[in-house]
Amino acid sequence: MFRAGPSVRLTLQFRRALATHASTSTAPPTRHSWTKKEIQDIYDSPLLDLVFRAASVHRQYHDPSKIQLCTLMNIKTGGCTEDCSYCSQSSRYATPTKASRLVDVEPVLEAARKAKANGSTRFCMGAAWRDLSGRKRGFERILTMVREIRAMGMEVCTTLGMLTPEQAKQLKEAGLTAYNHNLDTSREYYPEVITTRSYDDRLETIAAVREAGISVCSGGILGLGESDRDRIGLIWEVANMPEHPESFPVNALVPIKGTPLENNEPVPYQTILRTISTARIVMPATIIRLAAGRQTLDETQQAMCFMAGANAVFTGEQMLTTPCSPWDEDKSMMARWGLVGMRSFEQPSVARKEDVRPHVQSDAQTVADPEASTALQTQPGA
């Protein structure tokens, strides 16, 4: 009976590694000219074929063993004047969420230290505001939070409502890594969900963030009552931006008592999987974050999402107003599936904007930035 020697076993392991993880240094530039018909054809393809294709693309641009661990803290709860129909923090609805003032700096820093000690590399802070108008002292406090957390070696993200270009510039100077401003759904369905700000208002804030040199985090919520056409429209909108979002959160609605959507049916799992897979194919270099509603998925369902290209999660004690999987539970799950946490500033596009040297892979090749390649190709003479 033939027994493989050590050298044969090592060769087989090496080939297996090559088969499951292609070097991102060979990944082609990202594309920004998708049509809705092209995206629909991808979305509507047989589900297993779609997941297989997404997994193959994922391995061209990312290390499939890496998951970014993010922790989100609500630094100012409730009392928001917006009428987002899914949100318990709106002052227009009678919900269990009570309004509170902006948290002091030190409790936020302590929460960030705890998150870092538990393996999180991005710390996100959310404030329930429409915008920062008339909040000069509060904004200065947030800038201090950003500076202090960035000094810990963590990536820092905020979501504070609409921003002016000057406010975005100040956040960048303080060390902000990313700014979250979700589009939520398609332009067509958006008025069914929110009436107090327009789709273009959101796009203007995203443009201000991008122009300030801050990474854009922008995704959507599934289960708002939208159709497949609206999910395709959301992906089309972000995929045709001048620069793909650095991260694309995929949220499943968590219905909250007192909001207009409290009785919405849970979004089917296959819809979540189709959305993640399609987004991975269309925006191959983007981080896809499995966000709100993840706790409703069992471990094998989450693993399939990771296979299809999701490579970030929120972990810790709580999200803004919805449950979150605890650190120990997530780390145990990741260990069972052979997954490890991503390092701070490991994403090439983030490293470029933060002026941090990109990490070097085990094959001694520097990770390429497909978004940067796209920009170079559009320059005169390129």
Disulfide bonds with the S-S distance in Angstrom:
none
